[in-house]
Amino acid sequence: MKSAEGRGRTLDEAVDAALIELQESRRNVDVKILSETSEETIVEVTIMDQGAPALGMTPAPTNG
């Protein structure tokens, strides 16, 4: 999976920096906070596999 590291003064700035690098939208990525201080936040943003269901969103079994 493709990922990028983002840095910023806030969580939003760090995520936005990584999204620009990946050229992706927020709804298609997973965000992991690597470091968060009063001066800087560092995140790893990974593009989610489009074919895999989102966590907690598994389809219900059918009786067919």
Secondary structure, DSSP 4 states (H G I P E B T S, - for coil): --EEEEEESSHHHHHHHHHHHHT--GGGEEEEEEEE-SS-EEEEEEEPPTTSPPTT-PPPP---
